[in-house]
């Protein structure tokens, strides 16, 4: 259970990226007051939590319906996480989860950005959803392990919320260099987890 908790927490921490998101929230809400920014962050985290919970508990049924094996999920999820990790390590767009140019313009023009782009795709993005599916699938239906994964996910979302509450301060204290150091350090850990997911998937597939 401790191993499951550690892997789940590290994976969600890397895929969500609370520190990066706090800086993004500050950048996307330049004309908001501190109170308005906190309300946006709180709403975004709540919506993202609902999305991730739905995928966590309904994802396995969807995979079974589509005929997708756990081995395939491990390999595909590992590839997706590895791509994200590589982007984080080298400071490229794949790992930053930053909105595209069109998305950023739309976000700046929207009065409420809590649903888009904050809740999804920035918090509950493809990598985080894949991680929740993969981690829940690996529990093999054991309630205690499922609760451990969900607890780790909620812990990371709680950290994200705390970062949102202090979004302006996080951006000011860390600066661009500090944010890059945090992102790249976490990216190294995520890349190792991604490779482990793929190795486990290959072993389970029976290819080797």
Secondary structure by P-SEA (a helix, b strand, c coil): caaaaaaaaaaaaaaacaaaaaaaaaaacccccaaaaaaaaaaaaaaaaaaaaaaacaaaaaaaaacccaaaaaaaaaaaaaaaaaaaaaccccccccccaaaaaaaaaccccccccccccccccaaaaaaaaaaaaaacccaaaaaaaaaaaaaaaaaaaaaaaaaaaaaaaacaaaaaaaaaaaaaaaaaaaaaaaaaaaaaaccc
